[in-house]
């Protein structure tokens, strides 16, 4: 069912279930079909019909319609082969010889891609504390150096969970002549809708919360600007970073339960953060829902919920953090996040992680298990980690 045929002013939870359905035909399917074809019948000059599956295929459309509607866009999203493919396409919106202003703490592959692009094109990557609005605004128009053409925002950031003032930053970027791109993977469209806060493009690692089951690699980019969408589409087509039909179908199936999963995981994450903050074997915990978080008030004002990610620093430093990851039995020691299963990872074990991320910091992605079981496993692992 096209989003045009849905009632107006539906909640995002309903959109996740109702959008992207086939038209209602008596005896017709409720779910969209998977079309396995690399090419389409075409004669004479192409006239808007499907032509070749690298350009477009109907199997993408239900997922693209649903993600676009969730982000409040009048245009469908564009799905990509991975989150990084979507990120790469959005980074290429930056003009050669200009600067990309980006968070000092962000997904490390994003910063790597931005630096590599800057080296190729004679551009600059200017890292900032994205939570410091004045510092970000100053970086957009420095007294010396290249002007910025793209402001890249993660909010909350990966893995430090800093929260940006997206409306203020997007307004400043527009005044400076820069596009604003927001990676909304952590918050999800249920937590915030950056296009409505002034952003030009939103990107997602669909692999994470949107698909939600740790079984597909997929990305998406969303914009309300038809010209920007054409540029992103052209990059996807030329670069060949296209989604497979089965991955698209699986991601849409996972997306149907997004609201239920996020409701459960957010509530559990906040409860675990509150308990961990009082735990005698925890040196530090961060979650935007805690009053102790530096941007708690901003998150409360700008977000709908505080997200399903928290960070933990155990007493005993990096050695204790490593010991904890080996002691847990329910939590899964793994990279990535946003699945139905709870996972954790010491981020500085990865050589490319920012040096300002503490060595002992564990990033926890809370799933949909019973919170008491998750707590018991963490508490037990914290105690075992102190025994060496």
FILUMMI-704690 format. One record per residue (C-alpha): residue number from 1; chain; y, z, x. Coordinates in steps of 0.5 Angstrom, whole numbers, m for minus. Last residue first. Layout:
+------+-------+-------+-------+-------+
: resi : chain : north :    up :  east :
+------+-------+-------+-------+-------+
:  NUM :     A :     Y :     Z :     X :
...
+------+-------+-------+-------+-------+
***
This chain:
+------+-------+-------+-------+-------+
: resi : chain : north :    up :  east :
+------+-------+-------+-------+-------+
:  388 :     A :   m23 :    75 :    83 :
:  387 :     A :   m24 :    81 :    78 :
:  386 :     A :   m17 :    80 :    75 :
:  385 :     A :   m19 :    73 :    72 :
:  384 :     A :   m24 :    77 :    68 :
:  383 :     A :   m19 :    80 :    64 :
:  382 :     A :   m15 :    74 :    63 :
:  381 :     A :   m21 :    71 :    61 :
:  380 :     A :   m23 :    76 :    56 :
:  379 :     A :   m16 :    76 :    53 :
:  378 :     A :   m16 :    68 :    52 :
:  377 :     A :   m23 :    68 :    49 :
:  376 :     A :   m21 :    74 :    44 :
:  375 :     A :   m15 :    70 :    42 :
:  374 :     A :   m18 :    64 :    41 :
:  373 :     A :   m23 :    67 :    36 :
:  372 :     A :   m18 :    71 :    33 :
:  371 :     A :   m14 :    64 :    32 :
:  370 :     A :   m20 :    61 :    28 :
:  369 :     A :   m20 :    54 :    31 :
:  368 :     A :   m15 :    48 :    29 :
:  367 :     A :   m12 :    47 :    36 :
:  366 :     A :    m7 :    50 :    41 :
:  365 :     A :    m5 :    46 :    47 :
:  364 :     A :    m4 :    51 :    53 :
:  363 :     A :     0 :    49 :    59 :
:  362 :     A :    m2 :    54 :    65 :
:  361 :     A :     4 :    56 :    70 :
:  360 :     A :     1 :    59 :    76 :
:  359 :     A :     5 :    54 :    81 :
:  358 :     A :    11 :    55 :    77 :
:  357 :     A :    14 :    48 :    75 :
:  356 :     A :    20 :    47 :    80 :
:  355 :     A :    16 :    43 :    84 :
:  354 :     A :    15 :    37 :    79 :
:  353 :     A :     8 :    35 :    78 :
:  352 :     A :     6 :    29 :    82 :
:  351 :     A :     0 :    33 :    86 :
:  350 :     A :    m3 :    35 :    80 :
:  349 :     A :    m6 :    43 :    81 :
:  348 :     A :     1 :    44 :    79 :
:  347 :     A :     0 :    43 :    71 :
:  346 :     A :    m5 :    49 :    71 :
:  345 :     A :    m9 :    46 :    64 :
:  344 :     A :   m11 :    49 :    58 :
:  343 :     A :   m14 :    46 :    51 :
:  342 :     A :   m15 :    48 :    44 :
:  341 :     A :   m20 :    43 :    40 :
:  340 :     A :   m17 :    39 :    34 :
:  339 :     A :   m13 :    35 :    40 :
:  338 :     A :    m6 :    35 :    42 :
:  337 :     A :    m7 :    36 :    49 :
:  336 :     A :    m8 :    32 :    55 :
:  335 :     A :   m11 :    35 :    61 :
:  334 :     A :   m17 :    39 :    61 :
:  333 :     A :   m20 :    46 :    61 :
:  332 :     A :   m23 :    47 :    54 :
:  331 :     A :   m21 :    54 :    51 :
:  330 :     A :   m28 :    56 :    48 :
:  329 :     A :   m31 :    59 :    54 :
:  328 :     A :   m25 :    61 :    58 :
:  327 :     A :   m27 :    64 :    65 :
:  326 :     A :   m26 :    58 :    69 :
:  325 :     A :   m19 :    56 :    67 :
:  324 :     A :   m18 :    64 :    68 :
:  323 :     A :   m20 :    64 :    75 :
:  322 :     A :   m15 :    58 :    76 :
:  321 :     A :    m9 :    62 :    73 :
:  320 :     A :   m11 :    68 :    77 :
:  319 :     A :   m11 :    64 :    84 :
:  318 :     A :    m4 :    61 :    82 :
:  317 :     A :    m1 :    68 :    81 :
:  316 :     A :    m4 :    75 :    80 :
:  315 :     A :    m1 :    77 :    73 :
:  314 :     A :    m2 :    71 :    68 :
:  313 :     A :     3 :    65 :    67 :
:  312 :     A :     2 :    62 :    60 :
:  311 :     A :     6 :    56 :    57 :
:  310 :     A :     6 :    54 :    50 :
:  309 :     A :     4 :    48 :    46 :
:  308 :     A :     3 :    47 :    38 :
:  307 :     A :    10 :    46 :    36 :
:  306 :     A :    16 :    50 :    34 :
:  305 :     A :    17 :    49 :    26 :
:  304 :     A :    22 :    44 :    23 :
:  303 :     A :    26 :    43 :    29 :
:  302 :     A :    34 :    43 :    30 :
:  301 :     A :    36 :    50 :    28 :
:  300 :     A :    30 :    54 :    30 :
:  299 :     A :    30 :    50 :    36 :
:  298 :     A :    37 :    51 :    38 :
:  297 :     A :    36 :    59 :    36 :
:  296 :     A :    30 :    59 :    41 :
:  295 :     A :    33 :    56 :    46 :
:  294 :     A :    32 :    61 :    52 :
:  293 :     A :    26 :    63 :    49 :
:  292 :     A :    26 :    71 :    48 :
:  291 :     A :    26 :    70 :    41 :
:  290 :     A :    19 :    67 :    41 :
:  289 :     A :    18 :    60 :    37 :
:  288 :     A :    20 :    56 :    43 :
:  287 :     A :    14 :    58 :    46 :
:  286 :     A :    14 :    61 :    53 :
:  285 :     A :    10 :    67 :    56 :
:  284 :     A :    10 :    71 :    63 :
:  283 :     A :     7 :    76 :    67 :
:  282 :     A :     1 :    76 :    63 :
:  281 :     A :    m4 :    82 :    64 :
:  280 :     A :    m1 :    87 :    60 :
:  279 :     A :    m1 :    83 :    54 :
:  278 :     A :     5 :    84 :    50 :
:  277 :     A :     8 :    77 :    51 :
:  276 :     A :     1 :    74 :    50 :
:  275 :     A :     1 :    77 :    43 :
:  274 :     A :     7 :    74 :    41 :
:  273 :     A :     5 :    67 :    44 :
:  272 :     A :    m2 :    67 :    40 :
:  271 :     A :     1 :    68 :    34 :
:  270 :     A :     6 :    62 :    35 :
:  269 :     A :     1 :    58 :    37 :
:  268 :     A :    m4 :    60 :    31 :
:  267 :     A :     2 :    58 :    26 :
:  266 :     A :     3 :    51 :    30 :
:  265 :     A :    m4 :    49 :    30 :
:  264 :     A :    m5 :    51 :    23 :
:  263 :     A :     1 :    47 :    20 :
:  262 :     A :     0 :    41 :    25 :
:  261 :     A :    m7 :    40 :    23 :
:  260 :     A :    m6 :    40 :    16 :
:  259 :     A :     0 :    36 :    17 :
:  258 :     A :    m3 :    31 :    21 :
:  257 :     A :    m9 :    30 :    17 :
:  256 :     A :    m8 :    23 :    15 :
:  255 :     A :    m6 :    21 :    22 :
:  254 :     A :   m14 :    22 :    25 :
:  253 :     A :   m16 :    16 :    20 :
:  252 :     A :   m10 :    12 :    23 :
:  251 :     A :   m11 :    13 :    30 :
:  250 :     A :   m19 :    11 :    29 :
:  249 :     A :   m16 :     4 :    25 :
:  248 :     A :   m12 :     3 :    31 :
:  247 :     A :   m17 :     5 :    36 :
:  246 :     A :   m22 :     0 :    33 :
:  245 :     A :   m17 :    m6 :    33 :
:  244 :     A :   m15 :    m5 :    40 :
:  243 :     A :    m8 :    m4 :    42 :
:  242 :     A :    m4 :    m9 :    46 :
:  241 :     A :    m1 :    m8 :    53 :
:  240 :     A :    m1 :   m15 :    54 :
:  239 :     A :     6 :   m15 :    58 :
:  238 :     A :     9 :   m21 :    55 :
:  237 :     A :     7 :   m19 :    48 :
:  236 :     A :     9 :   m11 :    49 :
:  235 :     A :    15 :   m13 :    52 :
:  234 :     A :    17 :   m18 :    47 :
:  233 :     A :    16 :   m13 :    41 :
:  232 :     A :    20 :    m8 :    45 :
:  231 :     A :    26 :   m13 :    45 :
:  230 :     A :    25 :   m15 :    38 :
:  229 :     A :    25 :    m8 :    36 :
:  228 :     A :    31 :    m7 :    40 :
:  227 :     A :    34 :   m12 :    36 :
:  226 :     A :    32 :   m10 :    29 :
:  225 :     A :    35 :    m3 :    30 :
:  224 :     A :    31 :     2 :    26 :
:  223 :     A :    27 :     4 :    32 :
:  222 :     A :    20 :     6 :    33 :
:  221 :     A :    15 :     6 :    39 :
:  220 :     A :     8 :     7 :    39 :
:  219 :     A :     2 :     9 :    44 :
:  218 :     A :    m6 :     9 :    44 :
:  217 :     A :   m11 :    12 :    48 :
:  216 :     A :   m17 :    14 :    43 :
:  215 :     A :   m22 :    20 :    42 :
:  214 :     A :   m18 :    26 :    43 :
:  213 :     A :   m18 :    28 :    36 :
:  212 :     A :   m11 :    28 :    34 :
:  211 :     A :    m9 :    21 :    33 :
:  210 :     A :    m2 :    23 :    32 :
:  209 :     A :    m2 :    30 :    36 :
:  208 :     A :    m4 :    27 :    42 :
:  207 :     A :    m7 :    19 :    44 :
:  206 :     A :    m1 :    17 :    39 :
:  205 :     A :     3 :    18 :    46 :
:  204 :     A :    10 :    17 :    42 :
:  203 :     A :    16 :    14 :    43 :
:  202 :     A :    23 :    14 :    39 :
:  201 :     A :    28 :     9 :    40 :
:  200 :     A :    36 :     9 :    38 :
:  199 :     A :    37 :    17 :    37 :
:  198 :     A :    42 :    19 :    33 :
:  197 :     A :    39 :    25 :    30 :
:  196 :     A :    36 :    21 :    24 :
:  195 :     A :    32 :    17 :    29 :
:  194 :     A :    30 :    24 :    33 :
:  193 :     A :    26 :    26 :    27 :
:  192 :     A :    23 :    33 :    28 :
:  191 :     A :    17 :    38 :    27 :
:  190 :     A :    13 :    33 :    22 :
:  189 :     A :    15 :    27 :    26 :
:  188 :     A :    11 :    30 :    32 :
:  187 :     A :    14 :    36 :    36 :
:  186 :     A :    10 :    35 :    43 :
:  185 :     A :    10 :    27 :    42 :
:  184 :     A :    17 :    26 :    41 :
:  183 :     A :    19 :    22 :    47 :
:  182 :     A :    26 :    21 :    45 :
:  181 :     A :    30 :    15 :    48 :
:  180 :     A :    38 :    15 :    47 :
:  179 :     A :    41 :     8 :    49 :
:  178 :     A :    48 :     8 :    53 :
:  177 :     A :    55 :     6 :    52 :
:  176 :     A :    58 :    13 :    54 :
:  175 :     A :    60 :    14 :    47 :
:  174 :     A :    53 :    13 :    45 :
:  173 :     A :    50 :    17 :    50 :
:  172 :     A :    55 :    23 :    48 :
:  171 :     A :    52 :    22 :    41 :
:  170 :     A :    45 :    22 :    43 :
:  169 :     A :    46 :    28 :    47 :
:  168 :     A :    50 :    32 :    41 :
:  167 :     A :    44 :    30 :    36 :
:  166 :     A :    39 :    32 :    41 :
:  165 :     A :    41 :    39 :    43 :
:  164 :     A :    35 :    39 :    48 :
:  163 :     A :    29 :    44 :    48 :
:  162 :     A :    26 :    46 :    54 :
:  161 :     A :    18 :    47 :    53 :
:  160 :     A :    17 :    47 :    61 :
:  159 :     A :    11 :    43 :    61 :
:  158 :     A :    13 :    38 :    58 :
:  157 :     A :    20 :    38 :    55 :
:  156 :     A :    21 :    40 :    48 :
:  155 :     A :    24 :    36 :    47 :
:  154 :     A :    24 :    30 :    52 :
:  153 :     A :    30 :    26 :    52 :
:  152 :     A :    31 :    19 :    56 :
:  151 :     A :    38 :    17 :    56 :
:  150 :     A :    39 :    10 :    58 :
:  149 :     A :    44 :     5 :    60 :
:  148 :     A :    47 :    10 :    65 :
:  147 :     A :    53 :     9 :    69 :
:  146 :     A :    52 :     8 :    77 :
:  145 :     A :    55 :    13 :    82 :
:  144 :     A :    61 :    16 :    83 :
:  143 :     A :    65 :    21 :    78 :
:  142 :     A :    59 :    21 :    74 :
:  141 :     A :    59 :    18 :    66 :
:  140 :     A :    52 :    20 :    63 :
:  139 :     A :    51 :    26 :    68 :
:  138 :     A :    57 :    29 :    66 :
:  137 :     A :    54 :    29 :    59 :
:  136 :     A :    47 :    32 :    61 :
:  135 :     A :    50 :    38 :    65 :
:  134 :     A :    54 :    40 :    59 :
:  133 :     A :    48 :    40 :    54 :
:  132 :     A :    44 :    44 :    59 :
:  131 :     A :    37 :    44 :    55 :
:  130 :     A :    36 :    37 :    59 :
:  129 :     A :    36 :    40 :    66 :
:  128 :     A :    38 :    34 :    69 :
:  127 :     A :    35 :    28 :    73 :
:  126 :     A :    38 :    22 :    75 :
:  125 :     A :    34 :    16 :    76 :
:  124 :     A :    38 :    10 :    79 :
:  123 :     A :    37 :     3 :    79 :
:  122 :     A :    36 :    m3 :    85 :
:  121 :     A :    31 :    m6 :    80 :
:  120 :     A :    25 :    m5 :    84 :
:  119 :     A :    26 :     2 :    86 :
:  118 :     A :    29 :     4 :    79 :
:  117 :     A :    23 :     1 :    76 :
:  116 :     A :    18 :     5 :    81 :
:  115 :     A :    23 :    12 :    79 :
:  114 :     A :    22 :    11 :    72 :
:  113 :     A :    15 :    10 :    72 :
:  112 :     A :    14 :    16 :    76 :
:  111 :     A :    18 :    20 :    71 :
:  110 :     A :    14 :    18 :    65 :
:  109 :     A :     8 :    19 :    69 :
:  108 :     A :    10 :    26 :    70 :
:  107 :     A :    11 :    28 :    63 :
:  106 :     A :    18 :    31 :    63 :
:  105 :     A :    21 :    37 :    67 :
:  104 :     A :    28 :    34 :    71 :
:  103 :     A :    29 :    31 :    64 :
:  102 :     A :    32 :    24 :    65 :
:  101 :     A :    38 :    20 :    66 :
:  100 :     A :    37 :    13 :    67 :
:   99 :     A :    42 :    10 :    71 :
:   98 :     A :    45 :     2 :    72 :
:   97 :     A :    43 :    m3 :    77 :
:   96 :     A :    38 :    m7 :    72 :
:   95 :     A :    40 :    m5 :    65 :
:   94 :     A :    35 :     0 :    62 :
:   93 :     A :    31 :    m3 :    56 :
:   92 :     A :    25 :    m3 :    61 :
:   91 :     A :    24 :     4 :    60 :
:   90 :     A :    22 :     3 :    53 :
:   89 :     A :    17 :    m2 :    55 :
:   88 :     A :    14 :     3 :    60 :
:   87 :     A :    14 :     9 :    55 :
:   86 :     A :    10 :     5 :    50 :
:   85 :     A :     5 :     3 :    55 :
:   84 :     A :     5 :    10 :    58 :
:   83 :     A :     3 :    12 :    51 :
:   82 :     A :    m3 :     7 :    51 :
:   81 :     A :    m5 :     1 :    48 :
:   80 :     A :     2 :     0 :    44 :
:   79 :     A :     3 :     0 :    37 :
:   78 :     A :    10 :    m2 :    34 :
:   77 :     A :    13 :     2 :    29 :
:   76 :     A :    15 :    m1 :    22 :
:   75 :     A :    22 :    m2 :    20 :
:   74 :     A :    26 :     3 :    15 :
:   73 :     A :    25 :     9 :    20 :
:   72 :     A :    24 :    16 :    18 :
:   71 :     A :    20 :    18 :    23 :
:   70 :     A :    14 :    18 :    18 :
:   69 :     A :    15 :    12 :    15 :
:   68 :     A :    15 :     8 :    22 :
:   67 :     A :     8 :    12 :    24 :
:   66 :     A :     6 :    10 :    17 :
:   65 :     A :     8 :     2 :    17 :
:   64 :     A :     5 :     2 :    24 :
:   63 :     A :    m1 :     5 :    23 :
:   62 :     A :    m2 :     0 :    17 :
:   61 :     A :     0 :    m6 :    21 :
:   60 :     A :    m4 :    m6 :    27 :
:   59 :     A :   m10 :    m9 :    23 :
:   58 :     A :    m6 :   m14 :    21 :
:   57 :     A :    m5 :   m17 :    28 :
:   56 :     A :     1 :   m19 :    32 :
:   55 :     A :     3 :   m23 :    38 :
:   54 :     A :    m4 :   m21 :    42 :
:   53 :     A :    m8 :   m23 :    36 :
:   52 :     A :    m6 :   m30 :    36 :
:   51 :     A :    m3 :   m34 :    30 :
:   50 :     A :    m1 :   m30 :    24 :
:   49 :     A :     4 :   m33 :    19 :
:   48 :     A :    11 :   m34 :    21 :
:   47 :     A :    12 :   m41 :    21 :
:   46 :     A :     8 :   m44 :    27 :
:   45 :     A :     9 :   m51 :    27 :
:   44 :     A :     3 :   m56 :    26 :
:   43 :     A :    m4 :   m52 :    24 :
:   42 :     A :    m6 :   m45 :    25 :
:   41 :     A :   m12 :   m41 :    23 :
:   40 :     A :   m12 :   m35 :    27 :
:   39 :     A :   m14 :   m32 :    33 :
:   38 :     A :   m17 :   m26 :    37 :
:   37 :     A :   m21 :   m24 :    30 :
:   36 :     A :   m24 :   m17 :    29 :
:   35 :     A :   m20 :   m15 :    23 :
:   34 :     A :   m21 :    m7 :    21 :
:   33 :     A :   m20 :    m6 :    14 :
:   32 :     A :   m15 :    m2 :    10 :
:   31 :     A :   m17 :     4 :     6 :
:   30 :     A :   m18 :     5 :    m1 :
:   29 :     A :   m22 :    m1 :    m2 :
:   28 :     A :   m21 :    m6 :    m8 :
:   27 :     A :   m25 :    m6 :   m15 :
:   26 :     A :   m18 :    m6 :   m19 :
:   25 :     A :   m13 :    m8 :   m14 :
:   24 :     A :    m8 :    m3 :   m11 :
:   23 :     A :    m5 :    m6 :    m5 :
:   22 :     A :    m8 :    m3 :     2 :
:   21 :     A :    m6 :     4 :     4 :
:   20 :     A :    m1 :     4 :    10 :
:   19 :     A :     3 :    10 :     7 :
:   18 :     A :     0 :    15 :     3 :
:   17 :     A :    m3 :    21 :     7 :
:   16 :     A :     2 :    21 :    13 :
:   15 :     A :     7 :    20 :     7 :
:   14 :     A :     5 :    26 :     4 :
:   13 :     A :     6 :    31 :    10 :
:   12 :     A :    12 :    27 :    11 :
:   11 :     A :    15 :    30 :     4 :
:   10 :     A :    16 :    24 :    m1 :
:    9 :     A :    24 :    22 :    m2 :
:    8 :     A :    22 :    16 :    m6 :
:    7 :     A :    16 :    14 :    m9 :
:    6 :     A :    12 :     9 :    m5 :
:    5 :     A :    12 :     1 :    m7 :
:    4 :     A :    16 :     0 :    m1 :
:    3 :     A :    12 :     4 :     4 :
:    2 :     A :     7 :    m2 :     3 :
:    1 :     A :     0 :     0 :     0 :
+------+-------+-------+-------+-------+
***
